[in-house]
Structures are given as structure tokens and as C-alpha cells.
Amino acid sequence: MTEIRPIRIEDAESYRACLDRVAHERVYIAFTEAPSAEQAQFFIANMLKRGLPFVVACDGDDVVGWCDIHADPPSSTRPGFSHVGRLGMGLDQGYRGHRLGESLLRAAIEQAGHCGLERVELQVFASNMPAIALYRKFGFETEGTRRRARKLDGRYDDIIMMARLRPPSQD
């Protein structure tokens, strides 16, 4: 049985392996291989330290999918963007089509609301129709298209830019 839960630092190696498998498909995400083990561990540690949304789907001890919402740290030189997060997600091939993407996305969006993220944006390849349908189901709207933004293996793909807004806090 697959479990959806927050990522832990101990998941770094398994998360990186899952990311690498999805990246090697060269279809769904911009990576064509995973970052180094050190970079993956640093990313996870930073996300945990900042309390940003990062959930994984696990089959036993193996990470088979993830969804994270990264936000730039507050900056005095670039104020005004701390309410914005960028979504990234992926799922191992054998686990697609079983609603795990929905579960991952639901958990990450719920966490986003708890950490002050009012705008969650993403980029998705236009050829990835199942992902686009999933994002629309969760209230993401298309904001634009970057035409022929990727050329990989001799094929072009547009990038669809989408975002989901939640009402501003009523503080």
C-alpha cells in the first residue's frame, strides 16, 4: 500500500532515485538526470528547515513520487514575493493512473495554505495532458504559453505556465 506523508531527511537517497527515474524518461520534467546526492539532501534539508510543503508517496521505504512547493527566502533586495511558491512533482511510471498525483497535490496545497503561500505557480509541458488536467482539477489556471520552449531529442514542446491563487489573508 502506498502512503502519502511529509518527506524526511532519511528519504534523500530514495527521493533522488525516484527523481532520477522520472528524469531519465526525458518527457515529464525539465531534469534529464537527478542532481547529486548532496544537492538533493541540501534541498530537502532547506525545505524542512523553512517548513515548506514537500510530500512523498512511499511504497514501503521506497519513494515513488513527490510534490514540493518551493519559495524563495524573504529578501530585502527583492521584497514582495514571499507569498509565491513554485510547484514541482513527479511519479514513478508504474504508479501513475492510481490517483496518487491527486493525493500528493492535495497534501502539498493544504500545507501551502498553512505557510502563507497565496500563489502557487508551475510550468508543465504542453504534451503532458494528464498533468494539465490534474492541475486544472485543483484550480490552476493557464496564464501563458512559452512556445517551443524546449527542444529535446529533436522535438519541440511548449511550456504552459499555470497558477492557483487563494484569497489574501484577512489579518
N, C-alpha and C positions, 0 to 999 in steps of 0.2 A: 504494500500500500504506500502511496506517495504522500508525503507530509509537506505542508507549506509552513515555513517558520522563518523567523529572522535569521540572517546569516550570523555565524560565529567566526572568530579568527581561526579556529581549528578547521574551518571549511575551506581555507585558502587554496590548498592544493587541489581539492576536488572541484571547487568552483573554477579554477584556472583550467583544469582538464575539460570541463564541460564547455567553457568559453572557447577553448581551442577546437573542440569537435565541431561546434557550430561555425566557427570562423573558417575552418577548412572546407566547409561546404561552399564558401565563396558566393553565397546567394543572399542571406538574410541580414547580415550585419556588416559594418564597414571594415572590421578587422578581417584579415585573412589568416592570421595566427594570433594566439593569445600573447599578451605581454609577459614579461619574465615573471618568475615566481615571486621575486622581491617586489616588483611593481604591483602585482595582484595583491600581495599581503599588505603593502602600503595603502592601496586604495581601500581595501576592506577596513583596515585599522582607522583610516581617516573618516570613513563613512560612519563607523561605530562611534568614534570619539565625538563627532558632530551630531549624532542622533538622527542621521538622515535615513530615509526609507531604503532598505535593502533586504529583500526576502528571497528565499531559495525554495525550490522544490527538491525534496530528497527522497530517494528510493533506498531505504536503509541508510548507510553512511555516505552514499554517493549523491552528489549534487547533479541533478538532471535538468535544472532550469533556474533562472534567476530573473529578478526585476529590481532595478535600483533607480532612485531619483537623486541625482547629484545636483548640488547647488554650489555656486562659487561662494567662498567665505566673504563675510561683510568686508567692505573696503572703503576707506575714507577717500580714496582717489577715484573710485567708481561707485558712488552711492546710488541707491535706487533700484538695485537688482536682487536684493536678498530674499524677495518673495517668489523668485523664479527657480524652478528645478527642471533638469533635463532627464528624461526617462530613457533607460536602456534595458533591454530584456532579450532573452533567448531561451530556447527549449531544445533539448536533445531530440533528434529526429523520431525516435521510437515513442516519444511521449507527447507528440503533437496530436491534436484532434481529440483530446480527452478532457478538455475544459481546464487544464492546468494553467494555461495562459490567463484565463479569466480569473482564476484564484490568485495567481501571482499579482496581477494588475490590481485587483480589488484590495489586496492586503497593502500594497505599496501606496496606492492612492489614499487609503484610510490613514496610513502613517503620515503622509504628506500634510494632511489637514492638521495633524497634531503638532507639526514642527513649523507651522507658519508659512508653508508654501501655498500661494494662492494661484499660481500659474504653473502648470506642468506642460512642457513642450517636448516635442520629439521630431525626429526625422525618420522616415520609413521609405524604403524603395518602392516605387510605384508598382513593380512586379509582384510585391508581396501582398496580394489581395486579402488573404486571411487575416493578416495583422491589421491592415487598414480597417477591415470590418470589425475586428475586435476593438480597436481604438474608438471607432465611431459609436459602438455599443456603449462605451464608457463616457461618452460626451465629448470626445475630442473632435475638433472641427479643423478642416483644412484651411490653412492660412496662405499657402502659396505652393508653387512648384518650381523646383530648380531643374530646368530641362537639361537632359543629357549630362547630368551632374557626375555620374560615374561611368567610366569606361573600363571594364574589366573583362579579360579574356575575349576581347574584340567586340563586346556587346555593351551598348549604352543602356543606362537606366536613369529615369527621372527620380528625383528625391522629393517626396511630399512632406511639407512642413505642417505639423498639426499642433494644436494646443488645447488644453482643457483649463477653463477658468472656474474658480469658485468665488463666491461673493466675498468682498473685503470684510475683515473682522469688524465687528460693531463695538469696538472698545471705547 
